[in-house]
Amino acid sequence: MALSRAGLNKSISFHIPEKLRDKALYNAKKRESLHKFHISSRPLSDNYEYIGMLGECAVSLLLGLEVDWELRASGDKGKDFIYKGYILDVKTARKPYNIIREINKPHGDILILAGINEKLDTVDLMGWEFDEIIQKAPYKDFGYGIINHYIPVDKLQEINKLKYIK
């Protein structure tokens, strides 16, 4: 992995079982096909839907929630899970240096940062933050013409604290 994350912000690693990875890959391909010609679709990396779904799988394992496999023509609008009344939005990246939140785009109440390994079988849940806090954070273009608020991974709330949120 390009970024050594051992002990960073007390992240939690999840090996995603093969059966769950297969289901995520199948559904990711269906999502990519569904969104392929949409104006709002901006695939920024290979396997972007699959990588995102693997992050969602890790959150489901952490919190005991079901992954939402439903296909939505207009996307999920930042709603990956509902947990204790909060809408959770999982952001998964190969290089999870920051949690990023695009300006003027719908997001959940809480954003969770996940990092994926190169084999695409292990996900590190790095941390989380409330969207209202992220919206007050600095913003910039990370090189794709998209302006994002961002918070560095070491400034996020510990992932384990999410289980105890009220």
PyMOL commands that set and color helices and strands:
alter all, ss='L'
color gray80, all
select helices_A, chain A and resi 8-10+18-35+48-63+131-134+153-155+159-164
alter helices_A, ss='H'
color red, helices_A
select strands_A, chain A and resi 12-15+81-83+86-93+98-102+110-116+122-130+139-141+147-152
alter strands_A, ss='S'
color yellow, strands_A
deselect
rebuild
show_as cartoon
